[in-house]
Amino acid sequence: MFSSKVPRIFVLASVVLLFLVSFTTLRLYHRIPPTYSVSNLEVAPFKDGTTVHIIEEASNVNDVVVSDLIGGASDPDLPALTPSPTTQVEEQVHKPETGEILTHPSSQLSARPGPFSISTDVGGRLKESNPPLLPNPKGCPDLEFIVRASTDLKLAGRVRYVRRYIQPVFSDTIDRDDVANITQPLLNDGIQVDLHNCDDTTIPHTAPIQLHVPKPHAEATFPHLTFGVATDYSRLNRSVVPFAHWLSHTEAKLVAVVTDAKGKSAKEMEQLQHLFESNGINVTLVKPIDEKFTTSQNHFAVLVNMLDHSSAQTQWYGLLDDDTFFPSLKPLSDSLSMLNHEVDAYVGALSEDFAAVQNFGFMAFGGAGAFLSAPLARKLGEQVLKCIDEATSKEGDIIIRDCVYTNSKAKLTILQGLYQQDMGNDVSGFFEAGLKPLSLHHWKSWYREPVEKMAKAAVFCGDCFLQRWRFGTDTVFSNGFSIAIYEDGVESVDLQSMEGTWAGASRGYDFSIGPLRKPYPTDKKKSYKLRDAELTENGDLRQLYLRVGNASIGELDSVVELVWQKHK
């Protein structure tokens, strides 16, 4: 028994204390208490040092939503990540270069190749569970926009702030592709702003900068365009805002196959229908014509529904992914109008990555958009089920291509400006190259950029979206994407070639978007990225460009607000 020198009460107290310490340690270090708010789940770093962050907010650890981590649900290049009922997750990665599909449990996410890794939130940082409360924007009338945007951008209380006014000079003759040289600097030192106490803040006035830009796109409607998409209810719900940017009040038709409609109630379907319609979108929601079809098969099968719900006005049928985005329908319509819609025509774009073309073949890659003329669409509509049944591939865009080549003499017509964007991680080189994209893709999976906010510029001044200007000796402004300051000066940069910033950038992209130049050293390039934009009631365009400060050395976040004054 116990030694007489050690009273039993002390032994019992020690055992209880040891139990309490062990229990507390397990609670603190081996699990998250279920009452904690979870807004960011960090997964182990990749071998290349990249870290995945799952950034969907949840109020309970059991409610953590894993979505949009890789590929779109309707993205034939990359299967969607589907969580199990618990927090254990398996990841499927499609490797275009080999055609194989790798499956990793959640503990092996670090093995995923670089091109598919995901950044953090749009501010580049972890989300805070309980961000500090900010004042009512109405209390800071001269800073209302930045105060409203500060929560989403996860801005700290103090930021360095610069505001510049731009007077656009609209012109029909401007060479949009010319990188005009503006001798004055775009940025100044700005001021420090306390977003918690900004009611009496005064912003120094600076003279407006005149920039020559194309005229806004003429108002038009597009009843001759019918678009089709196949995706699940949740992803379609989250796609309403970006769809509204290019579809709202255009008279173009959207037909959407809700792949999991069988599990949704009539009320849920009505709510989704109402959400689209309240955003001015002419939409028809349908169930899959065969419950056994995969999302990729529905990517082609939606053509049957598109034909059923289109009109005699329809000239072109566009088959899209749910993350296909058009800055504006006007340039797309103008480009398609150069082609003959009264004959069999199969229109689209290849992947920019030649390795993907070698692996999947010469076809219209679905994320860029695959367009069928009305005669060809009707011809294929009669063969949809047969083509799916006889398909040698499960990929939707391959099924479309094979059905076209088997049932018609049409061959792929490449439409310049449609972009598949098979690029991962940092795609700043693409967006800073002065391109005029008809379509964008992968913006919420392979990379993350707020394309709907970026493309507000296309509403304001048409083809000025991504138009470039040099300011002073060291700054390049890419409208709607970034303000880049080069330590060695703009003369050190070849603006006629694209900077290969994304993972996997190589000679394999030369045939489509080359020549490429090497990435500029990140420690010598200060970048302010567009993170919010809005069109005001008086017609102005306000843009916020953010550069995240280095908190370890006490550097503040910096925000540049550009105000395009259309009303003057």
C-alpha positions in Angstrom: 0.0 0.0 0.0 1.0 3.6 0.2 4.0 4.7 2.2 3.0 6.3 5.5 5.2 9.3 4.5 2.9 10.1 1.5 -0.7 10.7 2.6 -3.3 9.2 0.3 -5.0 12.6 -0.2 -1.8 14.0 -1.8 -1.6 11.0 -4.2 -5.3 11.4 -5.2 -4.8 15.2 -5.7 -1.8 14.5 -7.9 -3.7 12.0 -10.1 -6.6 14.5 -10.4 -4.2 17.3 -11.3 -2.4 15.2 -13.9 -5.8 14.3 -15.5 -6.8 18.0 -15.7 -3.5 19.0 -17.2 -3.7 16.2 -19.8 -7.3 16.9 -20.7 -6.6 20.6 -21.1 -3.6 19.9 -23.3 -5.7 17.7 -25.6 -8.5 20.3 -25.8 -6.1 23.1 -26.6 -3.7 21.4 -29.0 -5.4 18.5 -30.5 -8.8 19.8 -31.5 -10.8 23.0 -31.9 -13.6 23.4 -29.4 -16.9 23.1 -31.2 -18.0 26.5 -30.0 -15.1 28.3 -31.7 -15.8 30.3 -34.9 -13.8 28.9 -37.7 -13.1 31.2 -40.7 -9.9 29.8 -42.1 -8.5 26.3 -42.1 -4.9 26.0 -43.0 -3.6 22.8 -44.6 0.0 21.6 -44.5 2.4 23.4 -46.8 3.2 21.9 -50.2 6.7 20.7 -51.0 7.3 24.0 -52.9 6.4 26.0 -49.8 2.9 26.9 -50.9 0.1 26.6 -48.4 -3.6 25.9 -49.1 -6.2 27.9 -47.2 -9.8 26.9 -47.1 -11.4 30.3 -46.7 -15.1 29.6 -46.5 -16.6 30.9 -43.2 -18.3 28.5 -40.8 -19.7 29.0 -37.3 -18.9 25.5 -36.2 -16.0 23.2 -36.9 -18.5 20.5 -38.1 -19.9 23.0 -40.5 -16.6 23.9 -42.3 -17.4 24.1 -46.0 -14.7 22.9 -48.4 -15.6 24.3 -51.8 -13.9 25.8 -54.9 -10.6 24.5 -53.6 -9.6 23.0 -56.9 -11.4 23.1 -60.2 -15.0 23.9 -60.9 -17.7 21.3 -60.5 -18.3 21.8 -64.2 -14.6 22.2 -65.0 -13.6 19.2 -67.2 -9.9 19.9 -66.4 -10.1 19.5 -62.7 -12.7 17.6 -60.7 -14.4 19.3 -57.7 -13.3 18.5 -54.2 -16.2 16.8 -52.3 -16.1 16.8 -48.5 -17.2 13.8 -46.5 -19.7 14.3 -43.7 -16.7 14.6 -41.3 -13.7 16.9 -41.8 -11.8 14.1 -43.5 -11.4 15.0 -47.2 -10.1 13.3 -50.2 -8.7 15.3 -53.0 -8.8 14.3 -56.7 -6.3 16.0 -59.0 -6.4 15.5 -62.7 -2.9 15.7 -64.3 -3.2 16.9 -67.9 0.3 15.8 -68.8 -0.4 12.2 -68.1 -4.2 11.9 -68.0 -4.2 10.2 -64.7 -6.3 11.1 -61.7 -4.5 11.1 -58.3 -6.5 10.8 -55.1 -5.0 12.0 -51.8 -6.5 11.9 -48.3 -6.6 15.3 -46.5 -3.4 14.5 -44.8 -1.6 14.3 -48.1 -2.8 17.6 -49.6 0.8 18.8 -49.5 1.6 16.5 -52.4 -0.6 18.4 -54.8 1.4 20.0 -57.7 2.1 23.7 -57.6 -0.1 24.8 -60.6 -3.2 23.9 -58.6 -2.4 25.5 -55.3 -4.6 28.2 -53.9 -3.8 31.6 -52.3 -5.4 33.0 -49.2 -8.3 35.6 -49.3 -8.3 38.5 -51.7 -6.1 40.5 -49.3 -3.5 37.8 -49.3 -3.9 37.0 -45.6 -5.7 34.8 -43.2 -9.2 35.8 -42.2 -9.7 36.8 -38.7 -12.4 35.0 -36.7 -13.5 38.3 -35.1 -12.4 41.3 -37.1 -12.6 44.6 -35.2 -15.8 46.5 -35.5 -15.6 49.5 -37.8 -17.5 52.8 -37.7 -20.6 53.4 -39.7 -19.4 54.4 -43.2 -21.8 57.3 -43.1 -19.7 58.6 -40.2 -16.7 59.0 -42.5 -18.3 60.7 -45.6 -15.0 61.3 -47.3 -13.9 57.7 -46.8 -17.2 55.9 -47.1 -16.1 53.4 -49.9 -12.9 52.2 -48.1 -14.7 51.9 -44.8 -17.4 49.8 -46.4 -14.8 47.6 -48.2 -12.5 47.3 -45.2 -14.2 44.3 -43.6 -14.0 42.2 -46.7 -10.4 43.3 -47.3 -9.5 42.6 -43.7 -7.9 46.0 -43.3 -6.3 46.8 -40.0 -7.4 50.0 -38.2 -4.6 52.1 -39.7 -3.8 52.2 -43.4 -1.8 54.4 -45.7 -4.2 55.9 -48.1 -3.8 57.6 -51.5 -6.6 59.0 -53.6 -6.2 60.1 -57.2 -8.9 61.5 -59.6 -8.9 60.5 -63.3 -10.6 62.5 -66.0 -11.2 60.1 -68.9 -10.9 61.5 -72.4 -13.2 59.2 -74.5 -12.0 58.7 -78.1 -12.9 56.6 -81.1 -9.3 56.8 -82.4 -7.2 56.0 -79.3 -4.7 53.2 -79.9 -5.8 51.1 -76.9 -2.8 48.8 -77.2 -0.3 51.6 -76.9 1.3 52.0 -73.5 1.1 55.8 -73.2 3.7 57.6 -71.1 2.4 59.9 -68.4 5.3 62.0 -67.1 3.8 62.8 -63.7 3.8 60.1 -61.0 0.6 58.3 -60.2 1.2 57.8 -56.5 2.3 60.1 -53.7 3.2 59.4 -50.1 -0.5 59.6 -49.1 -1.7 59.9 -45.5 -2.3 57.6 -42.6 -5.9 57.0 -42.0 -7.5 55.5 -38.8 -10.5 53.6 -40.0 -11.9 53.5 -36.4 -11.7 57.3 -36.1 -12.0 58.9 -39.5 -15.0 61.2 -39.2 -12.9 64.4 -39.4 -10.3 63.1 -41.8 -9.5 65.4 -44.7 -8.1 64.0 -47.9 -5.5 66.2 -49.6 -6.8 67.4 -53.0 -4.7 66.6 -56.1 -5.2 67.7 -59.7 -7.0 65.1 -61.8 -5.0 63.1 -64.3 -6.3 62.9 -67.9 -6.2 59.5 -69.5 -7.3 58.8 -73.1 -9.6 55.7 -73.2 -12.0 54.1 -75.7 -15.6 55.0 -75.6 -17.9 52.9 -73.5 -19.5 50.0 -75.3 -22.7 51.0 -77.1 -25.8 49.8 -75.3 -27.1 46.6 -76.9 -29.1 43.5 -76.2 -28.2 40.0 -77.3 -31.3 37.8 -77.8 -29.3 35.9 -80.5 -27.0 34.3 -77.8 -28.0 31.3 -75.7 -25.7 30.0 -73.0 -25.7 26.6 -71.3 -24.0 25.5 -68.0 -24.1 22.4 -65.9 -23.2 22.5 -62.2 -24.6 21.8 -58.8 -27.1 23.9 -56.8 -24.6 25.4 -54.4 -22.1 26.5 -57.1 -24.8 27.9 -59.3 -26.1 29.9 -56.3 -22.6 31.4 -55.8 -22.3 32.2 -59.5 -25.3 34.6 -59.6 -23.2 37.8 -59.1 -20.5 37.1 -61.7 -23.2 35.9 -64.1 -25.2 39.0 -63.5 -22.2 41.2 -64.5 -22.4 40.0 -68.2 -26.0 38.7 -68.4 -28.1 41.1 -66.5 -30.8 42.8 -68.8 -29.1 41.7 -72.0 -31.9 39.5 -73.3 -29.4 36.7 -73.7 -30.7 33.3 -72.5 -29.1 31.1 -69.8 -30.1 27.5 -69.5 -28.6 25.8 -66.4 -28.7 22.1 -65.6 -28.8 21.7 -61.8 -26.9 18.5 -61.5 -28.2 17.7 -58.0 -31.8 18.9 -58.6 -33.2 15.6 -57.5 -32.2 16.3 -53.9 -33.6 19.9 -53.9 -37.2 20.8 -53.0 -39.5 22.8 -55.3 -39.1 25.7 -52.9 -35.3 25.7 -53.2 -35.5 25.6 -57.0 -38.0 28.5 -56.9 -35.7 30.5 -54.7 -32.7 30.0 -57.0 -34.9 30.9 -60.0 -36.0 34.1 -58.2 -32.4 35.0 -57.3 -31.4 34.9 -60.9 -34.4 36.8 -62.1 -34.1 39.5 -59.5 -30.6 40.1 -60.9 -32.0 40.6 -64.3 -31.0 37.3 -65.7 -33.2 35.4 -68.2 -32.6 31.9 -66.8 -34.2 28.5 -67.2 -33.3 25.9 -64.5 -33.6 22.2 -65.6 -32.9 18.8 -64.2 -30.4 16.5 -66.0 -32.1 14.6 -68.9 -30.5 11.4 -67.4 -29.9 11.1 -63.7 -26.8 8.9 -64.3 -25.0 11.6 -66.3 -21.9 13.1 -64.7 -21.4 16.9 -64.7 -19.0 16.5 -67.6 -21.7 14.6 -69.6 -24.3 17.2 -68.7 -21.8 19.9 -70.0 -22.9 18.6 -73.5 -26.3 17.2 -72.7 -27.5 20.7 -71.7 -27.6 21.4 -75.5 -30.9 19.5 -75.6 -32.4 21.9 -73.1 -30.9 24.9 -74.8 -32.6 24.0 -78.1 -35.9 23.5 -76.3 -35.8 26.9 -74.6 -34.2 29.0 -77.3 -36.0 31.0 -80.0 -35.7 31.5 -83.7 -33.5 34.5 -83.0 -30.7 32.3 -81.5 -27.7 32.3 -83.8 -25.1 31.0 -81.3 -25.2 28.4 -78.5 -22.4 28.8 -76.0 -21.5 25.8 -73.7 -19.7 27.1 -70.6 -18.2 26.2 -67.3 -19.7 27.8 -64.2 -16.5 29.8 -63.8 -16.4 31.1 -67.4 -16.6 34.9 -67.2 -17.1 37.6 -69.9 -16.0 41.2 -69.1 -18.8 42.2 -71.5 -21.0 40.5 -74.0 -20.6 43.3 -76.6 -17.0 42.3 -77.8 -18.0 38.6 -77.8 -21.1 39.3 -79.9 -19.1 41.5 -82.3 -16.5 38.8 -82.8 -19.0 36.1 -83.4 -20.8 38.4 -85.9 -17.7 38.2 -88.1 -18.5 34.5 -88.6 -21.3 32.9 -90.6 -23.9 31.6 -88.2 -26.0 30.1 -91.0 -23.5 27.3 -91.7 -22.1 24.6 -89.4 -19.6 26.4 -87.2 -17.7 25.1 -84.2 -15.9 28.0 -82.4 -13.7 28.2 -79.4 -10.1 28.4 -78.2 -7.3 26.0 -77.3 -5.6 25.8 -73.9 -2.7 28.2 -73.7 -0.6 25.3 -72.4 0.6 23.2 -75.3 1.0 20.2 -73.0 -2.8 20.2 -72.4 -3.4 20.4 -76.2 -1.1 17.5 -76.7 -2.9 15.5 -74.1 -6.6 16.4 -74.8 -6.3 17.3 -78.5 -7.4 20.1 -80.9 -10.7 21.3 -79.5 -12.6 24.1 -78.0 -11.6 24.0 -74.3 -14.8 24.3 -72.3 -13.7 26.9 -69.8 -13.0 29.4 -72.6 -16.4 28.6 -74.1 -17.4 26.4 -76.9 -19.8 28.0 -79.4 -22.0 26.2 -82.0 -23.9 27.9 -84.8 -27.6 27.3 -84.8 -27.5 24.8 -87.7 -24.8 22.8 -86.1 -26.4 22.9 -82.7 -29.7 21.5 -84.1 -27.8 18.8 -85.9 -25.9 17.8 -82.8 -29.0 18.0 -80.6 -30.4 15.0 -82.4 -27.2 13.0 -81.6 -26.5 14.1 -78.0 -27.5 10.8 -76.3 -25.8 8.7 -79.0 -22.6 10.8 -78.8 -22.5 10.5 -75.0 -23.2 6.8 -75.1 -20.4 6.2 -77.7 -17.9 8.6 -76.2 -14.4 7.4 -75.6 -13.8 10.1 -73.0 -15.7 11.3 -69.9 -14.6 14.9 -70.5 -17.4 17.1 -71.7 -15.5 19.2 -74.2 -13.9 16.1 -75.7 -17.4 14.6 -76.2 -18.5 17.8 -77.9 -15.5 17.8 -80.2 -16.0 14.1 -81.2 -19.7 14.6 -81.8 -18.9 17.6 -84.1 -16.3 15.8 -86.1 -18.5 12.6 -86.4 -21.7 14.3 -87.4 -20.5 17.3 -89.5 -17.7 18.7 -91.6 -17.2 21.6 -89.3 -13.7 22.1 -87.9 -12.6 24.3 -85.0 -12.5 28.0 -85.7 -10.3 29.7 -83.1 -11.7 32.9 -81.8 -9.0 35.3 -80.5 -9.7 36.6 -77.0 -11.3 33.5 -75.5 -9.0 32.3 -72.7 -9.0 28.9 -71.0 -6.4 30.2 -68.6 -4.7 26.9 -67.6 -2.5 28.8 -65.2 -2.2 28.5 -61.4 -1.3 30.7 -58.5 0.0 34.1 -59.5 -1.5 35.1 -62.9 -0.4 38.8 -62.7 1.7 38.4 -65.8 -1.4 37.5 -67.8 -3.4 40.4 -66.5 -0.6 42.9 -66.8 0.1 42.1 -70.5 -2.4 44.5 -72.0 -4.7 41.8 -73.3 -8.3 42.3 -74.4 -10.0 39.1 -73.2 -13.4 38.1 -74.5 -13.6 35.4 -71.7 -11.7 34.5 -68.5 -11.7 31.2 -66.7 -10.4 29.4 -63.6 -10.6 32.7 -61.6 -12.0 30.9 -58.5 -10.1 27.7 -58.6 -6.6 27.6 -60.2 -6.2 31.3 -59.1 -8.4 33.7 -57.3 -9.1 37.2 -58.5 -12.3 39.3 -58.1 -13.0 39.4 -61.9 -16.5 40.9 -61.5 -15.0 43.9 -59.6 -12.1 44.1 -62.0 -14.4 44.2 -65.0 -16.3 47.2 -63.7 -13.8 49.1 -65.9 -15.3 47.4 -69.0 -18.7 48.8 -68.1 -17.2 52.3 -67.6 -15.0 52.6 -70.7 -15.3 49.4 -72.7 -11.9 48.2 -74.0 -10.1 50.2 -71.4 -10.3 47.1 -69.1 -6.6 46.1 -68.7 -5.4 49.0 -70.8 -1.9 50.2 -69.6 -0.1 53.4 -68.9 3.4 54.2 -67.7 3.6 56.8 -65.0 6.9 58.6 -64.2 9.9 56.4 -64.5 8.9 53.3 -62.4 5.1 52.7 -62.5 2.8 50.7 -64.8 -1.0 50.9 -64.3 -3.0 48.1 -65.7 -6.6 49.3 -65.4 -8.8 47.0 -63.3 -5.9 44.8 -62.1 -2.8 46.4 -60.7 -0.5 49.3 -60.1 3.1 47.9 -60.3 6.2 49.9 -59.2 9.5 48.5 -60.5 12.6 49.3 -58.4 14.8 49.3 -61.5 12.4 51.4 -63.5 10.0 50.7 -66.3 12.9 50.6 -68.7 14.0 47.4 -67.1 10.8 45.7 -68.2 9.9 44.5 -71.7 6.2 45.5 -71.8 5.8 43.8 -75.2 6.2 40.3 -73.7 4.2 38.6 -71.0 5.7 38.1 -67.5 5.6 34.3 -66.7 4.5 34.6 -63.2 2.3 31.5 -62.9 3.3 28.1 -61.8 4.5 26.1 -64.8 5.1 29.1 -67.1 7.4 27.8 -69.8 8.0 27.5 -73.5 4.8 25.5 -73.7 2.9 28.8 -73.6 4.8 30.5 -76.4 2.5 29.2 -79.2 -0.5 30.9 -77.7 0.5 33.9 -75.5 4.3 34.1 -75.9 6.9 35.3 -75.9 7.3 35.1 -72.1 9.8 36.9 -70.0 11.2 35.8 -66.6 9.3 36.9 -63.5 10.5 40.2 -62.1 12.0 39.7 -58.6 9.2 40.0 -56.1 11.4 42.0 -53.7 11.9 44.6 -56.5 8.3 44.9 -57.6 5.6 46.6 -55.4 2.2 45.6 -56.5 -1.2 47.1 -55.6 -3.9 44.7 -56.7 -7.5 45.7 -57.4 -9.7 44.4 -54.6 -12.9 46.4 -54.9 -14.7 48.6 -57.4 -18.1 50.2 -57.8 -20.0 52.4 -60.2 -21.6 55.3 -58.4 -25.1 56.8 -59.0 -23.5 59.7 -60.9 -21.6 57.5 -63.2 -18.1 57.6 -61.6 -16.0 54.5 -61.3 -14.3 54.0 -57.9 -11.5 51.4 -57.6 -9.5 50.2 -54.6 -6.0 48.8 -55.1 -4.4 47.2 -52.1 -0.9 46.4 -51.2 -0.5 44.2 -48.0 2.1 45.6 -45.7 4.8 43.6 -44.0 3.5 43.4 -40.4 6.7 42.0 -39.1 8.5 45.3 -39.7 5.5 47.4 -38.8 4.6 48.3 -42.4 1.0 49.4 -42.8 -1.4 48.1 -45.5 -1.6 50.6 -48.4 -4.7 51.5 -50.3 -4.9 53.5 -53.5 -8.4 54.7 -54.5 -8.8 55.8 -58.1 -11.9 57.8 -58.9 -12.8 57.9 -62.6 -14.9 61.0 -63.0 -17.4 60.3 -65.8 -19.9 63.0 -64.7 -17.5 66.0 -65.4 
